[in-house]
């Protein structure tokens, strides 16, 4: 009975991922906006490198495993006037595995940043690259022989995303559209195809005193099918060195996070998701660990030099 429950649950989970939500989600999304939004490419005046690994639903066979490596690079930093664009580029490699399915994305980004004044900036960006989706039947068993279930498959497709970002000294707003190329995965299934995913993010920074600030961050993920996923986060930042806080995801979990910076260039972050959905029958633990390095070695002097809350 336990095996039957696991197989049914895994099937429904894979079906939802393939036909509905096809994009990995991360609890630490607000610590690296570039991984979610191409408009952040080169937004800093220095190189920014970030890697993250997410181990979801520990102990549940076939549960999602996701991660990425991203590099953001500024192309130019001088402007003759505020509305002239500063440019940036970067790349991201992302991998995601769930059950017998695995996917890999390699994306190159370009972004233009327009400063309206000392504190307000609008950024527009694009991701372009390739998306590989594969199915490996090894380890998958069926009660009756099924040639379709036991046949592996793989396909490589073009991939594109669009992002927009606006921030002032105290708040930011972001919009992202992913899977913009609606191509069918015929070698995986005749009814399988890319579906556009959207997300809207926002945050606000409230300065308490010279040592403490309270940061809020929220994101609404809009899948093509299924319910909206909304993350609400509240973090306390101590001298821009240590930040910790709690979050809530309406469809899944309660989140706790700790971020530590070392000499303004290195940082390490850990988050723990306690599952509150029905998945907790199989597992209630999800872990994320991320590492970051930036060539910025001085604290920012204005809100437009660096993204907020990083």
C-alpha positions in Angstrom: 0.0 0.0 0.0 2.8 2.4 0.9 4.5 1.7 -2.5 1.2 2.2 -4.3 0.7 5.6 -2.6 4.2 6.7 -3.5 3.8 5.8 -7.1 0.5 7.5 -7.4 1.7 10.6 -5.7 4.9 10.7 -7.8 2.9 10.4 -11.0 0.6 13.2 -10.1 3.5 15.3 -9.0 5.4 14.8 -12.3 2.2 15.4 -14.3 1.7 18.7 -12.5 5.3 19.8 -13.1 5.2 18.9 -16.8 1.8 20.2 -17.6 1.5 23.0 -15.0 4.4 24.4 -13.1 7.6 23.7 -15.1 9.9 26.2 -13.3 11.8 25.4 -10.1 10.9 27.7 -7.1 13.4 28.8 -4.5 12.8 30.1 -1.0 15.9 32.4 -1.3 14.7 34.1 -4.5 15.1 37.6 -3.0 18.8 37.1 -2.2 19.6 36.7 -5.9 17.1 38.5 -8.1 19.2 37.8 -11.2 18.4 34.1 -11.0 14.7 34.9 -11.4 14.8 38.2 -13.4 17.1 38.9 -16.4 16.7 42.6 -15.8 19.2 42.2 -13.0 22.1 41.4 -15.4 25.0 43.7 -14.6 22.9 45.8 -12.2 25.8 46.2 -9.9 29.1 47.9 -10.9 30.9 44.7 -10.2 30.8 40.9 -11.0 28.4 38.9 -8.9 28.6 35.1 -8.6 25.9 33.0 -6.9 25.3 29.3 -6.5 22.4 27.6 -4.8 21.2 24.0 -4.2 17.7 23.1 -3.0 16.9 19.7 -1.5 13.2 19.4 -1.4 11.1 17.0 0.7 14.0 15.1 2.2 13.4 11.4 2.5 10.7 11.3 -0.2 11.8 9.1 -3.1 11.8 11.0 -6.4 11.4 14.4 -4.7 12.6 17.6 -6.6 16.3 18.5 -6.5 17.1 21.9 -8.0 20.0 24.3 -8.2 21.7 27.0 -10.3 25.0 28.9 -10.9 24.6 32.5 -12.0 27.2 35.2 -13.0 26.2 38.8 -13.4 28.6 41.2 -15.2 28.4 45.0 -15.9 29.3 46.1 -19.4 29.5 49.8 -18.8 29.0 52.1 -15.9 29.5 55.7 -17.2 26.6 57.8 -18.3 26.5 61.3 -19.7 22.9 61.8 -18.5 20.5 59.9 -16.3 18.2 58.5 -19.0 21.1 57.0 -21.1 21.3 53.3 -20.6 23.9 51.4 -18.6 24.2 47.8 -19.8 24.9 44.4 -18.3 25.2 40.8 -19.2 25.5 37.4 -17.5 24.6 33.8 -17.7 22.8 31.2 -15.6 22.9 27.4 -15.6 20.0 25.7 -13.8 19.2 22.1 -13.2 16.1 20.4 -11.9 15.2 16.8 -11.3 12.0 15.2 -10.2 11.4 11.5 -10.3 12.5 10.1 -13.6 12.4 13.6 -15.2 15.3 16.0 -15.4 15.8 19.4 -17.1 18.7 21.7 -17.7 18.7 25.4 -18.8 21.6 27.4 -20.0 20.7 31.1 -20.5 22.6 34.2 -21.5 21.2 37.6 -20.3 21.3 41.1 -21.5 19.9 44.1 -19.6 19.7 47.9 -19.9 19.4 50.1 -16.8 17.9 53.6 -17.0 18.4 56.0 -14.1 15.7 58.6 -13.7 17.4 60.4 -10.7 19.7 59.5 -7.8 17.4 57.0 -6.4 15.1 55.6 -9.1 16.0 53.1 -11.8 14.2 51.1 -14.5 15.8 48.0 -15.9 14.7 45.8 -18.8 16.3 42.4 -19.6 16.1 39.2 -21.7 17.3 35.7 -21.2 18.0 33.6 -24.2 19.3 30.0 -24.3 18.5 26.4 -24.5 16.4 24.0 -22.5 17.0 20.3 -22.2 14.3 17.9 -20.9 14.9 14.2 -20.4 13.2 11.1 -19.1 15.2 8.2 -17.7 13.1 5.0 -16.8 15.9 3.5 -14.7 14.6 2.7 -11.2 11.0 3.0 -12.3 8.8 -0.1 -12.0 5.3 -0.8 -13.3 2.9 -3.6 -12.3 2.5 -4.5 -16.0 5.0 -4.2 -18.9 4.6 -0.7 -20.5 7.0 0.1 -23.4 6.2 3.8 -23.2 7.1 4.1 -19.5 10.3 2.1 -20.0 11.6 4.1 -23.0 13.9 7.0 -22.3 13.7 10.3 -24.2 15.3 13.7 -24.4 14.8 16.9 -26.3 16.6 20.3 -26.6 14.6 23.4 -27.3 15.2 27.2 -27.5 14.3 29.1 -24.4 13.6 32.8 -23.6 12.5 35.0 -20.7 11.7 38.7 -20.2 12.2 40.7 -17.1 11.4 44.3 -15.9 12.6 45.9 -12.7 12.1 49.2 -11.0 13.5 50.4 -7.7 13.8 53.5 -5.6 15.8 54.0 -2.4 13.3 52.1 -0.2 11.3 49.7 -2.5 11.4 47.6 -5.6 9.0 46.0 -8.1 9.8 43.2 -10.6 8.0 41.4 -13.4 9.2 38.2 -15.1 7.8 36.1 -17.9 9.4 32.7 -18.5 9.0 30.0 -21.2 8.2 32.5 -23.9 8.7 30.0 -26.7 5.6 27.6 -26.7 7.2 24.6 -28.3 5.8 21.0 -27.9 8.0 18.2 -26.4 7.0 15.6 -29.0 9.7 13.1 -28.0 8.4 13.3 -24.4 4.7 13.3 -25.0 2.3 14.5 -27.7 0.4 16.7 -25.2 3.5 18.1 -23.5 4.7 21.6 -24.2 6.3 24.8 -22.8 3.8 27.0 -21.0 4.4 30.7 -20.1 5.0 31.3 -16.4 4.8 34.7 -14.8 5.9 36.2 -11.5 5.5 39.6 -9.8 7.9 40.5 -7.0 8.1 43.4 -4.6 9.9 44.5 -1.5 10.3 47.4 1.0 13.1 48.4 3.3 12.3 50.2 6.6 15.3 51.6 8.4 14.9 51.3 12.2 18.2 53.0 13.2 21.8 53.1 11.9 22.3 49.4 12.8 19.0 47.7 12.0 16.6 47.6 9.1 13.4 45.6 8.5 13.0 44.2 5.0 9.9 42.8 3.4 9.9 40.7 0.2 7.0 39.0 -1.6 6.6 37.2 -4.8 3.5 35.9 -6.6 4.1 33.1 -9.0 1.5 32.7 -11.8 1.6 29.2 -13.4 -0.5 28.4 -16.5 -2.6 26.0 -14.5 -3.1 25.4 -10.9 -3.3 27.9 -7.9 -1.1 31.0 -7.5 1.9 30.5 -5.3 2.6 33.5 -3.0 5.7 34.0 -0.8 5.6 36.5 2.0 8.9 37.2 3.8 10.0 39.4 6.7 13.7 39.8 7.5 15.7 41.7 10.2 19.0 43.0 8.9 21.8 43.8 11.4 24.5 46.2 10.0 24.1 44.6 6.6 26.2 41.7 7.9 23.6 39.3 9.4 20.0 38.9 8.4 17.4 36.4 9.5 13.7 36.1 9.2 10.6 34.0 8.5 8.5 33.4 5.4 5.2 31.9 4.4 4.2 30.2 1.1 0.5 29.8 0.8 0.7 26.5 -1.2 3.4 24.7 0.7 5.5 25.9 3.6 6.7 28.0 6.5 10.2 29.2 5.9 13.1 30.3 8.1 16.3 31.9 6.8 19.8 33.0 7.9 22.2 35.0 5.8 25.8 35.9 6.9 28.1 38.3 5.0 31.9 38.1 5.3 33.9 41.2 4.5 31.2 42.5 2.1 32.3 40.1 -0.6 31.3 36.6 0.6 28.0 35.4 1.9 26.4 32.2 2.9 22.7 31.6 3.3 20.7 28.7 4.6 16.9 28.3 4.6 14.6 25.6 6.0 11.1 25.0 4.7 8.6 23.2 7.0 6.0 21.7 4.8 2.4 22.4 5.8 0.7 20.9 2.7 -0.4 17.3 2.3 3.1 16.4 1.1 4.1 16.4 4.8 2.7 12.8 4.9 5.8 11.8 3.1 8.3 14.5 4.2 8.2 17.8 6.0 11.7 19.1 5.4 13.2 21.1 2.6 16.7 22.6 2.7 18.4 25.4 0.7 22.1 26.4 0.8 23.6 29.2 -1.2 27.1 30.7 -1.6 27.9 34.1 -3.1 30.9 36.1 -4.1 31.0 39.7 -5.4 33.9 41.9 -6.5 32.2 44.8 -4.8 34.4 45.5 -1.7 32.8 48.7 -0.6 29.4 49.4 0.8 27.0 51.0 -1.7 26.8 54.8 -1.7 23.4 55.1 -3.4 20.3 53.1 -4.0 21.0 52.8 -7.7 24.5 51.3 -7.4 23.4 47.9 -6.1 20.1 46.1 -5.8 18.2 46.5 -2.5 18.4 43.9 0.3 21.6 42.2 -1.0 
